[in-house]
Each structure stands twice: as C-alpha cells, then as structure tokens.
Amino acid sequence: MARPLDQEKRTAILDAALRIIASQGLGATTSLMAKEAGVSTGSLFTYFPDKLTLLNQLYLHIKSEVASALLEGFPLQKNIREKSFHVWQSYIRWACANPEKRSTLQQLSVSRSVTEQTRRQSSDMFDAVNQMLAELGKSDSGRSVAFVTAVMASLAETTVDFSLSEPENTENYTRDGFQMFWQGLGF
C-alpha cells in the first residue's frame, strides 16, 4: 500500500516554487525548486507529476490565499461602493504584505501554463467578489464586467507599486486610487 503524501512537504514544494519563480521567473527548473524545498527532484514529481501541474497548483494555492484575504469580513449587506472598497483595500493590503506571492501570481496570471480549467476553479473561489463585479458592470448597460475587472486590477496594481515604493503613503494611495477607480465608473 502506498504511503500517504505529506501535506507539509507538498506545501514546502509550493512555497519553494513561489520563491524561485518570484526571483527567477517561470523558466526556473523544477530541480532548483526541489533543492529550495529540501527534497529530491523525484520527490517533487511524486507530489506534482510535471511542471505544468505544479504551476497550476501553485496558482490555485496563491489565489486561495487572495480569496481568503478579500472575503474576510466581506460586507455582504453593504452598498456596492463599500463592497468595492473592501475588495480594493483588502487586495492592496495583501499584495503589499506579500510581494513575492504577488510577483509569482502576476507571472502565472499571464502564463499559458495555467489552464482554463484552473482559471475557472480559481474564479469559483471569489463568488462574492464576482457578484460585486457583475453589479458594477450592470451599472452602465454598455460596460463589460471583464473591462471593469481589468481596470480595477490595473489601478490596484499601480496603487500597490506606489505603496511598496513609499510605504508611508499607503493609506493615501489606497484611498486616492480607489477614488480614481470609482469616479472612472461614473459614480
């Protein structure tokens, strides 16, 4: 009978892959990731049969953490502006506290290695956020939810960049960035 896989070892491999990708990009080798995790390459492939599987699982691992950050204390009964600001502020806080995870997530998000199935799985983690974005999209009949999402993400990433370079101004950048987003929607 096969021995059950060790969850701590699996997490160590994901964390090592995250650090290596953040510093060296998606082209980094699995042998380097295994070495960083303190396991053999063979052990890495026991947990993840190939690099593609590892990258997809890493994407879900990070997205799960982002979803938890955004949904913690999500104000379901509040108005759309308060919901939107909660998501905005929660993401800025998470990204500023986790620059390596943010960098790795950015790389994975634009990678063709992350499958559509994995992206759908990830999207399911953000149900309340997706509903909020759909509500924002409905606020103007000609506005696409995908467009609103992309604009929000772009402005949030700019806000994070400025916050990381000037941490003492994070609160101002968070507030001002959100105000620009909100005014851009015409509210």
Backbone as a printed PyTorch tensor [residue, N CA C, xyz], in Angstrom:
tensor([[[  0.8400,  -1.1840,   0.0000],
         [  0.0000,   0.0000,   0.0000],
         [  0.8860,   1.2490,   0.0000]],

        [[  0.5420,   2.2070,  -0.8400],
         [  1.3270,   3.4400,  -0.9460],
         [  1.1590,   4.2950,   0.2980]],

        [[  2.2570,   4.8970,   0.7130],
         [  2.2360,   5.7920,   1.8560],
         [  1.5400,   7.0950,   1.4740]],

        [[  0.7040,   7.6470,   2.3570],
         [  0.0430,   8.9150,   2.0230],
         [  1.0780,  10.0420,   1.8960]],

        [[  0.7910,  10.9730,   1.0170],
         [  1.6950,  12.0930,   0.8120],
         [  1.6290,  13.0500,   2.0000]],

        [[  2.7670,  13.6200,   2.3310],
         [  2.9090,  14.5350,   3.4610],
         [  2.4960,  15.9480,   3.0310]],

        [[  1.4630,  16.4870,   3.6560],
         [  0.9580,  17.8200,   3.3070],
         [  2.0190,  18.8900,   3.5490]],

        [[  2.8170,  18.7300,   4.5950],
         [  3.8670,  19.7180,   4.8770],
         [  4.9060,  19.7490,   3.7650]],

        [[  5.2440,  18.5870,   3.2340],
         [  6.2180,  18.5250,   2.1470],
         [  5.6340,  19.1560,   0.8800]],

        [[  4.3620,  18.8890,   0.6200],
         [  3.6950,  19.4850,  -0.5400],
         [  3.7110,  21.0030,  -0.4220]],

        [[  3.3810,  21.5200,   0.7530],
         [  3.3870,  22.9660,   0.9780],
         [  4.7930,  23.5370,   0.8470]],

        [[  5.7880,  22.8100,   1.3400],
         [  7.1810,  23.2640,   1.2240],
         [  7.5870,  23.3820,  -0.2500]],

        [[  7.1400,  22.4460,  -1.0650],
         [  7.4520,  22.4930,  -2.5040],
         [  6.7650,  23.6980,  -3.1430]],

        [[  5.5030,  23.9200,  -2.8220],
         [  4.7850,  25.0740,  -3.3750],
         [  5.4400,  26.3860,  -2.9420]],

        [[  5.8180,  26.4720,  -1.6730],
         [  6.4650,  27.6910,  -1.1660],
         [  7.8190,  27.9210,  -1.8280]],

        [[  8.5600,  26.8470,  -2.0400],
         [  9.8600,  26.9600,  -2.7110],
         [  9.6710,  27.3980,  -4.1650]],

        [[  8.6920,  26.8150,  -4.8440],
         [  8.4130,  27.1920,  -6.2310],
         [  8.0320,  28.6650,  -6.3000]],

        [[  7.2500,  29.1140,  -5.3620],
         [  6.8400,  30.5070,  -5.2930],
         [  8.0620,  31.4240,  -5.1900]],

        [[  8.9650,  31.1220,  -4.2720],
         [ 10.1570,  31.9550,  -4.0820],
         [ 11.0490,  31.9500,  -5.3200]],

        [[ 11.2360,  30.7750,  -5.9080],
         [ 12.1100,  30.6620,  -7.0810],
         [ 11.5040,  31.4080,  -8.2710]],

        [[ 10.2120,  31.2450,  -8.4960],
         [  9.5610,  31.9330,  -9.6150],
         [  9.5890,  33.4390,  -9.4080]],

        [[  9.3680,  33.8850,  -8.1730],
         [  9.4070,  35.3300,  -7.8930],
         [ 10.7660,  35.9210,  -8.2470]],

        [[ 11.8250,  35.1680,  -8.0120],
         [ 13.1660,  35.7070,  -8.2590],
         [ 13.7130,  35.3790,  -9.6450]],

        [[ 13.3220,  34.2300, -10.2190],
         [ 13.9320,  33.7970, -11.4770],
         [ 12.9540,  33.6150, -12.6330]],

        [[ 11.6760,  33.7300, -12.3650],
         [ 10.6910,  33.6100, -13.4300],
         [ 10.2050,  32.1820, -13.6380]],

        [[  9.2500,  32.0530, -14.5330],
         [  8.6100,  30.7680, -14.7870],
         [  9.5250,  29.7610, -15.4690]],

        [[ 10.6110,  30.2210, -16.0320],
         [ 11.5580,  29.3170, -16.6860],
         [ 12.4570,  28.5700, -15.7210]],

        [[ 12.3740,  28.8820, -14.4320],
         [ 13.1980,  28.1990, -13.4310],
         [ 12.9250,  26.6980, -13.4600]],

        [[ 13.9420,  25.9210, -13.1860],
         [ 13.8150,  24.4650, -13.2770],
         [ 13.1730,  23.8660, -12.0310]],

        [[ 12.5450,  22.7260, -12.2420],
         [ 11.9610,  22.0060, -11.1060],
         [ 13.0510,  21.4940, -10.1740]],

        [[ 14.2350,  21.2000, -10.7070],
         [ 15.3230,  20.7340,  -9.8340],
         [ 15.7420,  21.8420,  -8.8660]],

        [[ 15.7360,  23.0790,  -9.3300],
         [ 16.0410,  24.2090,  -8.4450],
         [ 14.9500,  24.3760,  -7.3890]],

        [[ 13.7040,  24.1970,  -7.7910],
         [ 12.5830,  24.2940,  -6.8490],
         [ 12.6730,  23.1910,  -5.8030]],

        [[ 13.0100,  21.9830,  -6.2500],
         [ 13.1470,  20.8580,  -5.3200],
         [ 14.2690,  21.1270,  -4.3230]],

        [[ 15.3880,  21.6100,  -4.8220],
         [ 16.5270,  21.9160,  -3.9530],
         [ 16.1410,  22.9580,  -2.9110]],

        [[ 15.4340,  24.0050,  -3.3410],
         [ 14.9720,  25.0640,  -2.4350],
         [ 14.0140,  24.5020,  -1.3770]],

        [[ 13.2390,  23.4960,  -1.7540],
         [ 12.2780,  22.8800,  -0.8230],
         [ 12.9390,  21.8530,   0.0900]],

        [[ 14.1800,  21.4870,  -0.2350],
         [ 14.8700,  20.4890,   0.5800],
         [ 14.4220,  19.0700,   0.2840]],

        [[ 13.9840,  18.8340,  -0.9590],
         [ 13.5580,  17.4930,  -1.3680],
         [ 14.2730,  17.1360,  -2.6650]],

        [[ 14.2610,  15.8640,  -2.9980],
         [ 14.8400,  15.4410,  -4.2740],
         [ 13.8700,  15.7900,  -5.4030]],

        [[ 14.4040,  15.8560,  -6.6140],
         [ 13.5490,  16.1180,  -7.7730],
         [ 12.5080,  15.0090,  -7.9090]],

        [[ 12.9180,  13.7720,  -7.6150],
         [ 11.9820,  12.6510,  -7.6640],
         [ 10.8290,  12.8480,  -6.6860]],

        [[ 11.1330,  13.3650,  -5.4890],
         [ 10.0730,  13.6330,  -4.5140],
         [  9.1280,  14.7110,  -5.0180]],

        [[  9.6810,  15.7490,  -5.6450],
         [  8.8370,  16.8010,  -6.1940],
         [  7.8340,  16.1890,  -7.1770]],

        [[  8.3250,  15.2750,  -8.0340],
         [  7.4470,  14.6730,  -9.0350],
         [  6.5020,  13.6360,  -8.4360]],

        [[  6.7300,  13.2290,  -7.2070],
         [  5.7730,  12.3850,  -6.5050],
         [  4.5350,  13.2110,  -6.1450]],

        [[  4.7700,  14.4770,  -5.8050],
         [  3.6830,  15.3750,  -5.4170],
         [  3.0310,  16.0570,  -6.6180]],

        [[  3.8370,  16.3530,  -7.6190],
         [  3.3690,  17.0350,  -8.8160],
         [  3.9740,  16.3070, -10.0130]],

        [[  3.1640,  15.5960, -10.8020],
         [  3.7010,  14.7350, -11.8580],
         [  4.5140,  15.4550, -12.9350]],

        [[  4.2720,  16.7650, -13.0790],
         [  5.0360,  17.5310, -14.0640],
         [  5.0010,  19.0050, -13.6640]],

        [[  5.8080,  19.7930, -14.3360],
         [  5.9160,  21.2190, -14.0080],
         [  4.5910,  21.9330, -14.2430]],

        [[  3.8710,  21.5580, -15.2840],
         [  2.5830,  22.1850, -15.5760],
         [  1.6120,  22.0070, -14.4060]],

        [[  1.5600,  20.8210, -13.8570],
         [  0.6960,  20.5600, -12.7010],
         [  1.1490,  21.3960, -11.5090]],

        [[  2.4500,  21.4590, -11.2890],
         [  2.9950,  22.2640, -10.1890],
         [  2.5760,  23.7290, -10.3530]],

        [[  2.7310,  24.2870, -11.5380],
         [  2.3810,  25.6890, -11.7690],
         [  0.8930,  25.9410, -11.5680]],

        [[  0.0570,  25.0370, -12.0330],
         [ -1.3840,  25.1930, -11.8490],
         [ -1.7790,  25.0840, -10.3830]],

        [[ -1.1660,  24.1800,  -9.6610],
         [ -1.4550,  24.0480,  -8.2350],
         [ -0.9350,  25.2540,  -7.4490]],

        [[  0.1990,  25.7900,  -7.8600],
         [  0.7410,  26.9930,  -7.2190],
         [ -0.2040,  28.1780,  -7.4490]],

        [[ -0.7070,  28.3050,  -8.6620],
         [ -1.6640,  29.3660,  -8.9820],
         [ -2.8820,  29.2700,  -8.0520]],

        [[ -3.4390,  28.0720,  -7.9120],
         [ -4.5960,  27.8830,  -7.0330],
         [ -4.2460,  28.1380,  -5.5700]],

        [[ -3.0490,  27.7450,  -5.1830],
         [ -2.5720,  27.9450,  -3.8060],
         [ -2.5480,  29.4440,  -3.4770]],

        [[ -1.9950,  30.2460,  -4.3650],
         [ -1.9080,  31.6880,  -4.1260],
         [ -3.2900,  32.3240,  -4.2400]],

        [[ -4.0510,  31.9520,  -5.2500],
         [ -5.3880,  32.5260,  -5.4330],
         [ -6.2950,  32.2270,  -4.2340]],

        [[ -6.1180,  31.0690,  -3.6350],
         [ -6.8890,  30.7150,  -2.4480],
         [ -6.5890,  31.6880,  -1.3110]],

        [[ -5.3300,  32.0390,  -1.1800],
         [ -4.9420,  32.9930,  -0.1430],
         [ -5.5120,  34.3870,  -0.4380]],

        [[ -5.4660,  34.7920,  -1.7010],
         [ -6.0260,  36.0910,  -2.0780],
         [ -7.5330,  36.0950,  -1.8140]],

        [[ -8.2140,  35.0350,  -2.1830],
         [ -9.6590,  34.9430,  -1.9530],
         [ -9.9750,  35.0610,  -0.4660]],

        [[ -9.2100,  34.3810,   0.3570],
         [ -9.4320,  34.4730,   1.8080],
         [ -9.2600,  35.9070,   2.2980]],

        [[ -8.2340,  36.5890,   1.7900],
         [ -7.9910,  37.9740,   2.1970],
         [ -9.1350,  38.8900,   1.7600]],

        [[ -9.6240,  38.7100,   0.5410],
         [-10.6820,  39.5790,   0.0230],
         [-12.0350,  39.2880,   0.6620]],

        [[-12.2760,  38.0470,   0.9840],
         [-13.5940,  37.6730,   1.5040],
         [-13.7060,  37.7770,   3.0210]],

        [[-12.5660,  37.9010,   3.6990],
         [-12.6090,  38.0530,   5.1580],
         [-13.3300,  39.3580,   5.5040]],

        [[-14.4030,  39.2390,   6.2330],
         [-15.1770,  40.4100,   6.6270],
         [-15.9120,  41.0910,   5.4840]],

        [[-16.1190,  40.3670,   4.3740],
         [-16.7860,  40.9650,   3.2170],
         [-18.1650,  41.4830,   3.6190]],

        [[-18.4390,  42.7500,   3.3370],
         [-19.7030,  43.3680,   3.7850],
         [-20.8820,  43.0520,   2.8640]],

        [[-21.3930,  41.8300,   2.9480],
         [-22.4740,  41.3860,   2.0660],
         [-23.6840,  42.3160,   2.0590]],

        [[-24.0010,  42.9040,   3.1990],
         [-25.2160,  43.7230,   3.3160],
         [-24.9840,  45.2020,   3.0310]],

        [[-23.7750,  45.5670,   2.6540],
         [-23.4700,  46.9800,   2.4000],
         [-23.7290,  47.3410,   0.9480]],

        [[-23.5910,  48.6200,   0.6500],
         [-23.8160,  49.0670,  -0.7280],
         [-22.6130,  48.7080,  -1.6100]],

        [[-22.7860,  48.8800,  -2.9120],
         [-21.7770,  48.4640,  -3.8790],
         [-20.4570,  49.2070,  -3.6860]],

        [[-20.5000,  50.4590,  -3.2910],
         [-19.2620,  51.2080,  -3.0750],
         [-18.4770,  50.6160,  -1.9050]],

        [[-19.1670,  50.3140,  -0.8160],
         [-18.4860,  49.7480,   0.3630],
         [-17.9350,  48.3510,   0.0650]],

        [[-18.6740,  47.5700,  -0.6930],
         [-18.1740,  46.2510,  -1.0970],
         [-16.9230,  46.4020,  -1.9540]],

        [[-16.9880,  47.3130,  -2.9090],
         [-15.8570,  47.5370,  -3.8190],
         [-14.6360,  48.0300,  -3.0550]],

        [[-14.8370,  48.9570,  -2.1200],
         [-13.7050,  49.4690,  -1.3550],
         [-13.1070,  48.3680,  -0.4720]],

        [[-13.9610,  47.5260,   0.0750],
         [-13.4600,  46.4090,   0.8870],
         [-12.5250,  45.5200,   0.0550]],

        [[-12.9570,  45.1570,  -1.1360],
         [-12.1450,  44.3190,  -2.0220],
         [-10.8560,  45.0440,  -2.3740]],

        [[-10.9690,  46.3030,  -2.7460],
         [ -9.8120,  47.1220,  -3.1110],
         [ -8.7860,  47.1580,  -1.9770]],

        [[ -9.2430,  47.5730,  -0.8220],
         [ -8.3600,  47.7270,   0.3370],
         [ -7.7560,  46.3840,   0.7650]],

        [[ -8.5470,  45.3370,   0.7280],
         [ -8.0620,  44.0100,   1.1200],
         [ -6.9780,  43.5240,   0.1690]],

        [[ -7.1790,  43.7610,  -1.1320],
         [ -6.1550,  43.3450,  -2.0850],
         [ -4.8710,  44.1540,  -1.9020]],

        [[ -4.9820,  45.4580,  -1.7500],
         [ -3.7980,  46.3060,  -1.5650],
         [ -3.0240,  45.8250,  -0.3340]],

        [[ -3.7310,  45.5790,   0.7310],
         [ -3.0960,  45.1250,   1.9820],
         [ -2.3870,  43.7820,   1.7610]],

        [[ -3.0830,  42.8350,   1.1020],
         [ -2.4830,  41.5180,   0.8630],
         [ -1.2490,  41.6490,  -0.0300]],

        [[ -1.3580,  42.3760,  -1.1230],
         [ -0.2540,  42.4960,  -2.0800],
         [  0.9570,  43.1770,  -1.4660]],

        [[  0.7290,  44.2060,  -0.6620],
         [  1.8500,  44.8980,  -0.0120],
         [  2.5310,  44.0040,   1.0240]],

        [[  1.7710,  43.1480,   1.6740],
         [  2.3310,  42.2450,   2.6790],
         [  2.9950,  41.0130,   2.0650]],

        [[  2.7090,  40.7340,   0.7930],
         [  3.1950,  39.5120,   0.1400],
         [  3.7780,  39.7910,  -1.2440]],

        [[  4.8540,  40.5660,  -1.3300],
         [  5.3690,  40.9340,  -2.6540],
         [  5.8390,  39.7390,  -3.4980]],

        [[  6.4050,  38.7110,  -2.8690],
         [  6.8300,  37.5320,  -3.6450],
         [  5.6280,  36.7910,  -4.2300]],

        [[  4.5990,  36.6320,  -3.4240],
         [  3.3910,  35.9530,  -3.9000],
         [  2.7400,  36.7690,  -5.0060]],

        [[  2.7150,  38.0640,  -4.8350],
         [  2.1470,  38.9380,  -5.8690],
         [  2.9200,  38.7950,  -7.1730]],

        [[  4.2380,  38.8340,  -7.0940],
         [  5.0720,  38.7070,  -8.2870],
         [  4.8330,  37.3680,  -8.9880]],

        [[  4.8110,  36.3090,  -8.2130],
         [  4.5870,  34.9830,  -8.7870],
         [  3.1950,  34.8930,  -9.3980]],

        [[  2.2050,  35.4250,  -8.7000],
         [  0.8340,  35.4070,  -9.2190],
         [  0.7320,  36.2030, -10.5180]],

        [[  1.3980,  37.3430, -10.5880],
         [  1.3740,  38.1330, -11.8170],
         [  1.9440,  37.3300, -12.9840]],

        [[  3.0420,  36.6310, -12.7380],
         [  3.6490,  35.8310, -13.7960],
         [  2.7440,  34.6820, -14.2180]],

        [[  2.1680,  34.0090, -13.2320],
         [  1.2850,  32.8870, -13.5430],
         [  0.0110,  33.3540, -14.2480]],

        [[ -0.4840,  34.5210, -13.8810],
         [ -1.7360,  35.0280, -14.4530],
         [ -1.6420,  35.2620, -15.9540]],

        [[ -0.4670,  35.6060, -16.4440],
         [ -0.3120,  35.8500, -17.8830],
         [  0.2930,  34.6590, -18.6130]],

        [[  0.5430,  33.5860, -17.8800],
         [  1.1790,  32.4110, -18.4630],
         [  0.1590,  31.4950, -19.1360]],

        [[  0.5600,  30.9400, -20.2530],
         [ -0.2860,  29.9430, -20.9200],
         [ -0.2110,  28.5940, -20.2150]],

        [[  0.6800,  28.4780, -19.2470],
         [  0.8010,  27.2300, -18.4860],
         [ -0.4050,  27.0080, -17.5840]],

        [[ -1.0430,  28.0910, -17.1660],
         [ -2.2270,  27.9740, -16.3050],
         [ -3.4220,  27.6950, -17.2120]],

        [[ -4.0460,  26.5620, -16.9920],
         [ -5.1220,  26.0990, -17.8620],
         [ -6.4350,  26.8440, -17.6070]],

        [[ -7.3230,  26.7810, -18.5780],
         [ -8.6510,  27.3840, -18.4260],
         [ -9.4110,  26.7210, -17.2850]],

        [[ -9.2390,  25.4270, -17.1320],
         [ -9.9010,  24.7200, -16.0260],
         [ -9.4210,  25.2770, -14.6860]],

        [[ -8.1320,  25.4980, -14.5540],
         [ -7.5740,  26.0580, -13.3230],
         [ -8.0940,  27.4740, -13.1010]],

        [[ -8.1750,  28.2530, -14.1540],
         [ -8.6880,  29.6220, -14.0330],
         [-10.1600,  29.6170, -13.5900]],

        [[-10.9520,  28.6930, -14.1150],
         [-12.3530,  28.5810, -13.6940],
         [-12.4380,  28.1570, -12.2210]],

        [[-11.6000,  27.2100, -11.8490],
         [-11.5560,  26.7610, -10.4570],
         [-11.2280,  27.9340,  -9.5430]],

        [[-10.2830,  28.7450,  -9.9500],
         [ -9.8890,  29.9150,  -9.1770],
         [-11.0460,  30.9010,  -9.0770]],

        [[-11.7010,  31.1540, -10.1820],
         [-12.8000,  32.1140, -10.2050],
         [-13.9020,  31.7210,  -9.2270]],

        [[-14.1370,  30.4280,  -9.0900],
         [-15.1700,  29.9430,  -8.1720],
         [-14.8840,  30.3180,  -6.7160]],

        [[-13.6290,  30.5660,  -6.3940],
         [-13.2550,  30.9270,  -5.0200],
         [-13.7000,  32.3470,  -4.6660]],

        [[-14.0200,  33.1440,  -5.6760],
         [-14.2910,  34.5630,  -5.4890],
         [-15.7600,  34.9030,  -5.7340]],

        [[-16.6680,  34.0500,  -5.3300],
         [-18.0790,  34.2150,  -5.6610],
         [-18.6280,  35.5920,  -5.2880]],

        [[-18.4450,  36.0220,  -4.0450],
         [-18.9900,  37.3210,  -3.6120],
         [-18.3390,  38.4640,  -4.3920]],

        [[-17.0550,  38.3510,  -4.6670],
         [-16.3510,  39.3800,  -5.4340],
         [-16.8750,  39.3960,  -6.8690]],

        [[-17.0720,  38.2210,  -7.4470],
         [-17.5970,  38.1390,  -8.8150],
         [-18.9990,  38.7510,  -8.9050]],

        [[-19.8090,  38.5250,  -7.9010],
         [-21.1500,  39.1240,  -7.8720],
         [-21.0540,  40.6460,  -7.7940]],

        [[-20.1150,  41.1330,  -6.9770],
         [-19.9110,  42.5720,  -6.8530],
         [-19.4740,  43.1610,  -8.2000]],

        [[-18.5470,  42.4870,  -8.8780],
         [-18.0750,  42.9610, -10.1880],
         [-19.1960,  42.9460, -11.2230]],

        [[-20.0310,  41.9340, -11.1720],
         [-21.1780,  41.8730, -12.0820],
         [-22.1210,  43.0440, -11.8180]],

        [[-22.3130,  43.3660, -10.5520],
         [-23.1600,  44.5030, -10.1940],
         [-22.5540,  45.8080, -10.7170]],

        [[-21.2420,  45.9510, -10.6260],
         [-20.5700,  47.1420, -11.1670],
         [-20.7460,  47.2120, -12.6810]],

        [[-20.6610,  46.0650, -13.3330],
         [-20.8210,  46.0240, -14.7800],
         [-22.2190,  46.4100, -15.2200]],

        [[-23.2140,  46.0860, -14.4090],
         [-24.6080,  46.4050, -14.7390],
         [-24.9230,  47.8830, -14.5570]],

        [[-24.0550,  48.5900, -13.8340],
         [-24.3370,  49.9970, -13.5420],
         [-24.3730,  50.8500, -14.8090]],

        [[-23.8120,  50.3660, -15.8860],
         [-23.8450,  51.0490, -17.1850],
         [-24.0480,  49.9670, -18.2320]],

        [[-25.1440,  50.0110, -18.9340],
         [-25.5090,  48.9110, -19.8300],
         [-24.4550,  48.5890, -20.8860]],

        [[-23.6030,  49.5340, -21.2310],
         [-22.5950,  49.2770, -22.2420],
         [-21.2710,  48.7880, -21.6830]],

        [[-21.1860,  48.6030, -20.3990],
         [-19.9150,  48.2770, -19.7560],
         [-19.7740,  46.7740, -19.5590]],

        [[-18.6580,  46.2450, -19.9400],
         [-18.3560,  44.8230, -19.7770],
         [-17.7770,  44.5570, -18.3900]],

        [[-18.2190,  43.4730, -17.7620],
         [-17.6860,  43.0880, -16.4520],
         [-16.1830,  42.8310, -16.5630]],

        [[-15.7610,  42.1990, -17.6540],
         [-14.3330,  41.9270, -17.8460],
         [-13.5460,  43.2290, -17.9070]],

        [[-14.1080,  44.2530, -18.5620],
         [-13.4320,  45.5450, -18.6580],
         [-13.3260,  46.2020, -17.2860]],

        [[-14.4320,  46.2140, -16.5270],
         [-14.4280,  46.7980, -15.1780],
         [-13.3950,  46.0810, -14.3100]],

        [[-13.3610,  44.7610, -14.4100],
         [-12.4080,  43.9660, -13.6330],
         [-10.9740,  44.3270, -14.0120]],

        [[-10.7040,  44.4380, -15.3110],
         [ -9.3490,  44.7560, -15.7710],
         [ -8.9160,  46.1510, -15.3320]],

        [[ -9.8260,  47.1080, -15.4040],
         [ -9.4940,  48.4750, -14.9720],
         [ -9.2200,  48.4930, -13.4760]],

        [[-10.0710,  47.8250, -12.7110],
         [ -9.8750,  47.7840, -11.2610],
         [ -8.5290,  47.1400, -10.9330]],

        [[ -8.2200,  46.0330, -11.5830],
         [ -6.9620,  45.3350, -11.3290],
         [ -5.7630,  46.2020, -11.6980]],

        [[ -5.8380,  46.8920, -12.8330],
         [ -4.7230,  47.7400, -13.2640],
         [ -4.4670,  48.8780, -12.2810]],

        [[ -5.5350,  49.5430, -11.8700],
         [ -5.3730,  50.6300, -10.9030],
         [ -4.9140,  50.1020,  -9.5390]],

        [[ -5.3890,  48.9350,  -9.1570],
         [ -4.9510,  48.3490,  -7.8800],
         [ -3.4630,  48.0230,  -7.9330]],

        [[ -3.0000,  47.4630,  -9.0460],
         [ -1.5660,  47.1370,  -9.1660],
         [ -0.7170,  48.3990,  -9.1380]],

        [[ -1.1780,  49.4640,  -9.7620],
         [ -0.4640,  50.7370,  -9.7030],
         [ -0.4170,  51.2500,  -8.2730]],

        [[ -1.5250,  51.1260,  -7.5700],
         [ -1.5880,  51.5450,  -6.1680],
         [ -0.6030,  50.7350,  -5.3230]],

        [[ -0.5280,  49.4380,  -5.5600],
         [  0.4170,  48.5870,  -4.8270],
         [  1.8470,  49.0110,  -5.1340]],

        [[  2.1570,  49.2350,  -6.4120],
         [  3.5180,  49.6480,  -6.7830],
         [  3.9330,  50.9130,  -6.0320]],

        [[  3.0690,  51.9100,  -6.0220],
         [  3.3970,  53.1520,  -5.3180],
         [  3.4600,  52.9320,  -3.8070]],

        [[  2.5880,  52.1100,  -3.2800],
         [  2.5890,  51.8220,  -1.8420],
         [  3.8580,  51.1010,  -1.4180]],

        [[  4.3410,  50.1940,  -2.2610],
         [  5.5800,  49.4840,  -1.9320],
         [  6.7890,  50.4100,  -2.0040]],

        [[  6.7590,  51.3700,  -2.9160],
         [  7.8970,  52.2790,  -3.0290],
         [  7.8550,  53.3860,  -1.9760]],

        [[  6.6710,  53.6990,  -1.4790],
         [  6.5100,  54.7270,  -0.4460],
         [  5.5160,  54.2310,   0.6120]],

        [[  5.9450,  53.2830,   1.4380],
         [  5.0140,  52.6740,   2.4070],
         [  4.3260,  53.6760,   3.3320]],

        [[  4.9900,  54.7780,   3.5950],
         [  4.4010,  55.7840,   4.4830],
         [  3.1630,  56.4350,   3.8570]],

        [[  2.9900,  56.2860,   2.5550],
         [  1.8330,  56.8770,   1.8570],
         [  0.7930,  55.8480,   1.4280]],

        [[  0.9040,  54.6220,   1.9220],
         [ -0.0130,  53.5610,   1.5010],
         [ -1.4760,  53.9340,   1.7190]],

        [[ -1.7860,  54.4990,   2.8500],
         [ -3.1820,  54.8500,   3.1380],
         [ -3.7050,  55.8720,   2.1230]],

        [[ -2.9000,  56.8760,   1.8170],
         [ -3.3060,  57.8950,   0.8330],
         [ -3.4530,  57.2880,  -0.5490]],

        [[ -2.4720,  56.4550,  -0.9690],
         [ -2.5550,  55.8300,  -2.2900],
         [ -3.7740,  54.9130,  -2.3840]],

        [[ -4.0530,  54.1900,  -1.3150],
         [ -5.2060,  53.2860,  -1.3110],
         [ -6.4960,  54.0670,  -1.4940]],

        [[ -6.6410,  55.1220,  -0.7400],
         [ -7.8470,  55.9600,  -0.8200],
         [ -7.9390,  56.6480,  -2.1870]],

        [[ -6.8380,  57.2710,  -2.6310],
         [ -6.8510,  58.0250,  -3.8820],
         [ -7.0370,  57.1030,  -5.0990]],

        [[ -6.3750,  55.9570,  -5.0750],
         [ -6.5120,  55.0080,  -6.1760],
         [ -7.9400,  54.5250,  -6.3080]],

        [[ -8.5610,  54.2280,  -5.1690],
         [ -9.9580,  53.7870,  -5.2170],
         [-10.8590,  54.9080,  -5.7300]],

        [[-10.6070,  56.1110,  -5.2840],
         [-11.4310,  57.2460,  -5.7330],
         [-11.3330,  57.4070,  -7.2500]],

        [[-10.1360,  57.2360,  -7.8080],
         [ -9.9640,  57.3280,  -9.2660],
         [-10.7630,  56.2300,  -9.9680]],

        [[-10.6930,  55.0140,  -9.4120],
         [-11.4630,  53.9040,  -9.9800],
         [-12.9590,  54.2180,  -9.9360]],

        [[-13.4290,  54.6350,  -8.7770],
         [-14.8590,  54.8700,  -8.5730],
         [-15.3640,  55.9950,  -9.4780]],

        [[-14.6070,  57.0700,  -9.5740],
         [-15.0050,  58.1880, -10.4460],
         [-14.9780,  57.7640, -11.9110]],

        [[-14.0300,  56.8840, -12.2470],
         [-13.9430,  56.3810, -13.6130],
         [-15.1780,  55.5860, -14.0170]],

        [[-15.8330,  55.0020, -13.0220],
         [-17.0740,  54.2650, -13.2870],
         [-18.2660,  55.2150, -13.4590]],

        [[-18.0480,  56.4740, -13.0910],
         [-19.1220,  57.4620, -13.2280],
         [-20.0300,  57.5500, -12.0280]],

        [[-19.5500,  57.0960, -10.8880],
         [-20.3760,  57.1770,  -9.6580],
         [-20.1220,  58.4730,  -8.9290]]])
